[in-house]
Amino acid sequence: MDKITHNHDEQQRRLLQEYIFNLEDVQEQAEELSAAHEKLKQSQEMLRAVVDSTTHGLCLLRNNIFTWCNEAFLDILGWRKEEVIGKAIDLIHPHFVEDAKSGIIFGTSPKTMREHNLLHKDGHCVPCLVSGRILQLDNPASYILSITDFSRRKQMEQELRRHSERLEEIVKERTAKLLIANEHLHEEINERKWTEKALRESEEKYRTILQSIKEGYFELDLSGNIIFFNEAACRSSQYSTEEIMGMHYQRYCTTESVMKISKMLREISSPEKPEKRIDFEIICKNGKIIIVEASVTVLLDQVGEPAGLRFVTRDVTERKKAQEEREKLIRELREALASVKILSGLLPICSCCKKIRNDEGYWEQIESYIRDRSDADFTHGICPECRKKLYPNI
């Protein structure tokens, strides 16, 4: 009897252990299911967030009836959710069934996008890219549609097309203008070549003339440096070609002449024009100072702006010396004439005693009258006739 009781207890103990083990398995499975449910819930929330945040419209259809749609779908077509859910697809696409059967809606791949015009709530068509996928083929059939509004893209394409056409017109216009400008440019180039040739010939003649004249010629830039000269300028100053090129005028002019030329350079850009003719002194290489008479004109650049001065000079040293000597002689003659007193006019003189009446009416000796009115003086003597009369015996 005790043995039977023991066996029975042992059997119950084993059953209890198996129940506990099964209970633990069930609890583990329940925990796994709870974790999977939580993950599923998180996945659903993430999916809902993605669906709500996307700009692509999404909708579910069962037997061509809307069962769900996201906010982007409503925003694109202007409907409210209660106006769409439970309504047929004809609401936005009157030919959906025919297009679906012909394969226009559902392509060979879920990624295939087809262009369709979907009806907006206000009646106008919204160009959209539509892709569809069949979820269930059994009756009733289920679909999911994705729509993307590309009306802005359409507008941009139209704008781009207009701009492209306008650009082509502009290119054609510019091309025609460029061809005309190119022809004018060729004409200008030919004319410039001819002008340059004529200018070179003119410069050669100009240089030949300058080198052959006796007068000195040189040009100064705005800084006062010699930039061009002829051989006569070298001969008169006794400087070589290498020495005179680039020389500053202050190196070969006296102080007074430097002031004159400096004043002329300052007056180039002022309303007052420089003097056209001046005399100045040049210090030759050997230290000799010569006087030159210069005709001065303003040197202009290619655009007509003042670029310096040009001088045509002539050595007038000898002439100046002769002129100074002449002026000195004239001055001495004038001084001599000024020292000579001249009696002129009618002199009232007595025919008997030879006295002269002065301006006051008095009669005075002729010697006194002349001596007082000139630098002459008298010495007294006897002429031969008077000597015979006064001293006949002598």
C-alpha positions as CSV (number, residue, x, y, z in Angstrom):
1,M,0.0,0.0,0.0
2,D,2.8,2.4,0.8
3,K,4.5,1.5,-2.4
4,I,1.3,2.4,-4.4
5,T,1.1,5.7,-2.5
6,H,4.7,6.5,-3.3
7,N,4.3,5.8,-7.0
8,H,1.3,8.0,-7.1
9,D,3.1,10.9,-5.5
10,E,6.0,10.4,-7.8
11,Q,3.7,10.6,-10.8
12,Q,2.1,13.8,-9.5
13,R,5.5,15.3,-8.9
14,R,6.5,14.7,-12.5
15,L,3.3,16.1,-13.8
16,L,3.8,19.2,-11.7
17,Q,7.3,19.6,-13.0
18,E,6.1,19.2,-16.6
19,Y,3.4,21.8,-16.0
20,I,5.9,24.2,-14.5
21,F,8.2,23.7,-17.5
22,N,5.3,24.3,-19.9
23,L,4.3,27.3,-18.0
24,E,7.8,28.8,-18.3
25,D,7.8,28.1,-22.0
26,V,4.4,29.8,-22.4
27,Q,5.7,32.7,-20.4
28,E,8.8,33.0,-22.6
29,Q,6.6,32.8,-25.7
30,A,4.3,35.4,-24.3
31,E,7.3,37.7,-23.7
32,E,8.6,37.2,-27.2
33,L,5.1,37.9,-28.6
34,S,4.9,41.1,-26.5
35,A,8.3,42.2,-27.7
36,A,7.4,41.4,-31.3
37,H,4.1,43.3,-30.9
38,E,6.0,46.3,-29.5
39,K,8.4,46.2,-32.5
40,L,5.5,45.9,-34.8
41,K,3.9,48.9,-33.2
42,Q,7.1,50.9,-33.5
43,S,7.4,49.8,-37.1
44,Q,3.8,50.8,-37.8
45,E,4.5,54.2,-36.1
46,M,7.6,54.7,-38.2
47,L,5.7,53.7,-41.4
48,R,2.9,56.1,-40.5
49,A,5.4,58.9,-39.9
50,V,7.1,58.2,-43.3
51,V,3.7,58.0,-45.1
52,D,2.5,61.2,-43.5
53,S,5.7,63.1,-44.2
54,T,6.2,62.0,-47.8
55,T,5.2,64.4,-50.6
56,H,4.1,61.4,-52.7
57,G,0.4,60.7,-52.6
58,L,-0.5,57.1,-51.5
59,C,-3.9,55.4,-51.5
60,L,-5.3,51.8,-51.1
61,L,-8.1,50.5,-53.4
62,R,-10.3,47.5,-52.9
63,N,-12.5,46.6,-55.9
64,N,-11.8,50.1,-57.2
65,I,-13.0,51.8,-54.0
66,F,-10.8,54.0,-51.9
67,T,-10.2,52.4,-48.5
68,W,-7.2,54.6,-47.3
69,C,-5.1,57.6,-48.4
70,N,-2.4,59.8,-46.9
71,E,-2.4,63.6,-46.5
72,A,-0.2,64.2,-49.5
73,F,-2.7,62.5,-51.7
74,L,-5.5,64.8,-50.4
75,D,-3.2,67.9,-50.7
76,I,-2.3,67.1,-54.4
77,L,-6.0,66.7,-55.5
78,G,-7.7,69.1,-53.0
79,W,-10.1,66.6,-51.4
80,R,-10.9,65.9,-47.8
81,K,-10.6,62.4,-46.5
82,E,-14.3,61.9,-45.9
83,E,-14.9,62.9,-49.5
84,V,-12.6,60.2,-50.8
85,I,-12.9,57.2,-48.6
86,G,-15.6,54.9,-49.9
87,K,-15.7,56.6,-53.2
88,A,-14.9,54.9,-56.6
89,I,-11.6,55.6,-58.4
90,D,-13.6,57.3,-61.1
91,L,-13.6,60.3,-58.8
92,I,-10.1,61.2,-59.9
93,H,-9.6,58.9,-62.9
94,P,-12.7,58.2,-65.1
95,H,-10.8,55.6,-67.2
96,F,-9.0,53.8,-64.5
97,V,-10.5,50.4,-65.1
98,E,-9.8,50.5,-68.9
99,D,-6.2,51.8,-68.3
100,A,-5.6,49.1,-65.6
101,K,-6.8,46.4,-67.9
102,S,-4.6,47.6,-70.8
103,G,-1.6,47.9,-68.6
104,I,-1.3,51.7,-68.7
105,I,-1.7,51.9,-64.9
106,F,0.3,48.9,-63.8
107,G,3.6,48.5,-65.7
108,T,5.9,45.6,-65.8
109,S,7.7,46.8,-62.6
110,P,6.3,48.5,-59.5
111,K,8.9,51.2,-60.1
112,T,7.4,52.1,-63.5
113,M,6.0,55.6,-63.5
114,R,3.3,56.6,-66.0
115,E,2.1,60.1,-66.7
116,H,-1.7,60.7,-66.1
117,N,-3.9,63.7,-65.7
118,L,-5.9,63.3,-62.4
119,L,-9.0,65.3,-61.6
120,H,-8.7,68.0,-58.9
121,K,-11.6,68.8,-56.7
122,D,-12.1,72.2,-58.5
123,G,-12.3,70.4,-61.9
124,H,-8.9,71.1,-63.4
125,C,-6.5,68.3,-64.3
126,V,-3.3,67.8,-62.3
127,P,-0.4,66.2,-64.2
128,C,0.9,63.4,-62.1
129,L,3.3,60.5,-62.3
130,V,1.3,57.4,-61.2
131,S,2.7,53.9,-60.3
132,G,0.5,51.1,-59.1
133,R,1.0,47.7,-57.5
134,I,-1.5,44.9,-57.2
135,L,-1.7,43.6,-53.6
136,Q,-4.4,40.9,-54.1
137,L,-5.7,39.4,-57.3
138,D,-8.7,37.5,-55.8
139,N,-12.1,39.0,-55.7
140,P,-12.2,41.8,-54.5
141,A,-8.8,42.9,-56.0
142,S,-6.6,45.3,-54.0
143,Y,-4.3,47.9,-55.3
144,I,-1.9,50.5,-53.9
145,L,-1.3,53.7,-56.0
146,S,1.4,56.2,-55.7
147,I,1.0,59.6,-57.3
148,T,3.5,62.5,-57.6
149,D,2.5,66.0,-58.6
150,F,4.8,67.2,-61.3
151,S,2.7,70.2,-62.4
152,R,5.6,72.4,-61.2
153,R,7.9,70.3,-63.2
154,K,5.6,70.7,-66.2
155,Q,5.7,74.5,-65.7
156,M,9.4,74.4,-65.4
157,E,9.7,72.3,-68.5
158,Q,7.5,74.8,-70.4
159,E,9.5,77.7,-69.1
160,L,12.6,75.9,-70.0
161,R,11.2,75.2,-73.5
162,R,10.3,78.9,-73.9
163,H,13.7,80.0,-72.6
164,S,15.3,77.4,-74.9
165,E,13.4,78.7,-77.9
166,R,14.1,82.3,-76.9
167,L,17.8,81.4,-76.5
168,E,17.8,79.9,-80.0
169,E,16.3,83.1,-81.3
170,I,18.9,85.2,-79.4
171,V,21.7,82.9,-80.7
172,K,20.4,83.4,-84.2
173,E,20.2,87.1,-83.8
174,R,23.6,87.3,-82.1
175,T,25.0,85.0,-84.8
176,A,23.7,87.4,-87.5
177,K,25.0,90.4,-85.6
178,L,28.4,88.6,-85.2
179,L,28.6,87.9,-88.9
180,I,27.8,91.6,-89.6
181,A,30.3,92.7,-86.9
182,N,32.9,90.2,-88.4
183,E,32.5,91.8,-91.8
184,H,32.9,95.2,-90.3
185,L,35.9,94.0,-88.3
186,H,37.5,92.7,-91.5
187,E,36.8,96.0,-93.1
188,E,38.3,97.8,-90.1
189,I,41.3,95.5,-90.1
190,N,41.9,96.2,-93.8
191,E,41.4,99.9,-93.2
192,R,43.7,99.8,-90.2
193,K,46.4,98.0,-92.2
194,W,46.1,100.6,-94.8
195,T,46.2,103.3,-92.2
196,E,49.2,101.8,-90.5
197,K,51.0,101.5,-93.8
198,A,50.2,105.1,-94.6
199,L,51.3,106.0,-91.0
200,R,54.6,104.2,-91.4
201,E,55.3,105.9,-94.7
202,S,54.3,109.2,-93.1
203,E,56.6,108.5,-90.1
204,E,59.4,107.7,-92.4
205,K,58.9,111.0,-94.3
206,Y,58.5,112.8,-91.0
207,R,61.7,111.3,-89.6
208,T,63.6,112.0,-92.9
209,I,62.5,115.6,-92.8
210,L,63.3,116.0,-89.1
211,Q,66.8,114.5,-89.7
212,S,67.5,116.8,-92.6
213,I,66.5,120.1,-91.2
214,K,69.0,122.4,-89.5
215,E,66.8,123.2,-86.6
216,G,67.0,121.0,-83.5
217,Y,63.9,119.0,-82.6
218,F,63.1,117.0,-79.4
219,E,60.1,115.8,-77.5
220,L,59.6,115.7,-73.7
221,D,57.1,113.4,-71.9
222,L,55.0,114.7,-68.9
223,S,57.9,113.8,-66.6
224,G,60.3,115.9,-68.5
225,N,62.4,113.2,-70.1
226,I,63.5,113.3,-73.8
227,I,61.7,110.6,-75.7
228,F,62.6,111.7,-79.3
229,F,65.1,114.0,-81.0
230,N,66.9,114.6,-84.3
231,E,70.6,114.8,-85.2
232,A,70.6,118.6,-85.1
233,A,69.6,118.5,-81.4
234,C,72.6,116.3,-80.8
235,R,75.0,118.5,-82.7
236,S,73.9,121.7,-81.0
237,S,74.2,120.2,-77.5
238,Q,77.3,118.0,-78.4
239,Y,75.7,115.0,-76.7
240,S,75.7,111.6,-78.3
241,T,72.5,109.8,-79.2
242,E,72.9,107.3,-76.3
243,E,73.5,110.2,-73.8
244,I,70.6,112.4,-74.8
245,M,67.9,109.6,-75.0
246,G,65.9,109.6,-71.7
247,M,67.8,112.6,-70.4
248,H,65.8,114.9,-68.1
249,Y,65.6,118.6,-69.2
250,Q,67.0,119.8,-65.9
251,R,70.4,118.3,-66.7
252,Y,71.0,120.4,-69.7
253,C,69.2,123.7,-68.9
254,T,70.2,126.6,-66.8
255,T,68.1,127.4,-63.6
256,E,66.1,130.1,-65.3
257,S,65.3,127.9,-68.3
258,V,64.3,125.0,-66.0
259,M,61.7,127.3,-64.4
260,K,60.4,128.2,-67.8
261,I,60.0,124.6,-69.0
262,S,58.6,123.5,-65.7
263,K,55.9,126.2,-65.9
264,M,55.0,125.0,-69.5
265,L,54.7,121.3,-68.4
266,R,52.4,122.4,-65.5
267,E,50.2,124.4,-67.9
268,I,49.6,121.4,-70.3
269,S,46.6,120.1,-68.4
270,S,45.4,123.5,-67.2
271,P,43.0,125.8,-69.1
272,E,45.9,128.1,-69.8
273,K,47.9,126.8,-72.8
274,P,51.7,126.9,-72.7
275,E,53.5,129.6,-74.5
276,K,54.2,128.9,-78.2
277,R,57.6,130.6,-78.4
278,I,60.3,130.9,-75.8
279,D,64.0,131.5,-75.5
280,F,66.0,129.4,-73.1
281,E,69.6,128.4,-72.4
282,I,71.1,125.0,-73.0
283,I,74.3,123.8,-71.2
284,C,76.3,121.9,-73.8
285,K,78.4,118.8,-72.9
286,N,81.6,120.9,-72.9
287,G,80.0,123.4,-70.4
288,K,79.3,126.1,-73.0
289,I,75.9,127.8,-72.7
290,I,74.0,128.5,-75.9
291,I,70.8,130.4,-76.3
292,V,68.0,128.8,-78.4
293,E,64.8,130.1,-79.7
294,A,62.1,127.4,-79.5
295,S,58.7,126.9,-81.1
296,V,56.6,124.8,-78.6
297,T,53.5,122.7,-79.2
298,V,51.6,120.2,-77.1
299,L,52.3,116.5,-77.8
300,L,49.1,114.4,-77.8
301,D,48.7,110.7,-77.4
302,Q,46.5,108.3,-79.4
303,V,43.3,109.4,-77.7
304,G,44.0,113.1,-77.9
305,E,45.2,113.6,-74.4
306,P,48.3,115.7,-73.6
307,A,51.4,113.5,-73.4
308,G,54.2,116.1,-73.3
309,L,55.8,118.9,-75.3
310,R,57.6,119.1,-78.6
311,F,60.3,121.7,-79.3
312,V,61.7,123.0,-82.6
313,T,64.8,125.0,-81.6
314,R,67.3,127.3,-83.4
315,D,70.6,128.5,-82.0
316,V,70.4,132.3,-81.7
317,T,73.5,132.8,-79.5
318,E,75.4,134.9,-82.1
319,R,72.3,136.9,-83.0
320,K,71.6,137.5,-79.3
321,K,75.2,138.7,-78.8
322,A,74.9,141.0,-81.9
323,Q,71.6,142.3,-80.6
324,E,73.1,143.0,-77.1
325,E,76.1,144.8,-78.7
326,R,73.7,146.9,-80.8
327,E,71.5,147.7,-77.9
328,K,74.7,148.6,-75.9
329,L,75.8,151.0,-78.8
330,I,72.4,152.5,-79.0
331,R,72.3,153.0,-75.3
332,E,75.8,154.7,-75.4
333,L,74.7,157.0,-78.3
334,R,71.6,157.9,-76.4
335,E,73.7,158.8,-73.4
336,A,76.0,160.9,-75.6
337,L,73.1,162.7,-77.2
338,A,71.5,163.3,-73.8
339,S,74.8,165.1,-72.8
340,V,74.8,167.4,-75.8
341,K,72.7,170.7,-75.6
342,I,71.5,172.1,-78.9
343,L,70.6,175.7,-79.6
344,S,67.8,176.1,-82.1
345,G,65.3,178.7,-83.3
346,L,65.7,182.5,-84.0
347,L,68.2,184.3,-81.8
348,P,67.7,188.1,-81.5
349,I,71.2,189.6,-81.8
350,C,72.3,193.2,-82.1
351,S,73.7,194.0,-85.5
352,C,76.2,196.5,-84.0
353,C,77.5,195.2,-80.7
354,K,76.5,191.6,-81.3
355,K,74.7,191.2,-77.9
356,I,71.8,188.7,-77.7
357,R,68.5,189.3,-76.0
358,N,67.6,186.5,-73.6
359,D,64.2,185.1,-72.7
360,E,63.8,187.7,-69.9
361,G,64.4,190.6,-72.3
362,Y,67.9,191.5,-71.2
363,W,70.8,191.9,-73.6
364,E,73.9,189.9,-72.8
365,Q,77.2,189.1,-74.4
366,I,77.0,186.3,-77.0
367,E,79.7,184.4,-75.1
368,S,77.7,184.4,-71.9
369,Y,74.5,183.4,-73.7
370,I,76.0,180.4,-75.4
371,R,78.1,179.3,-72.5
372,D,75.0,179.3,-70.2
373,R,72.9,177.3,-72.6
374,S,75.5,174.7,-73.8
375,D,78.6,172.8,-72.7
376,A,80.7,175.1,-75.0
377,D,83.3,177.5,-73.6
378,F,85.2,180.4,-75.3
379,T,88.8,181.3,-75.7
380,H,89.5,184.9,-77.0
381,G,91.8,185.7,-79.9
382,I,92.0,188.1,-82.9
383,C,91.2,187.2,-86.5
384,P,93.6,188.4,-89.3
385,E,91.2,191.1,-90.5
386,C,90.7,192.6,-87.1
387,R,94.4,192.4,-86.3
388,K,95.1,194.5,-89.5
389,K,92.5,197.1,-88.4
390,L,93.5,197.3,-84.7
391,Y,97.2,196.8,-85.1
392,P,98.2,197.9,-88.6
393,N,101.8,198.3,-87.7
394,I,102.2,194.7,-86.5
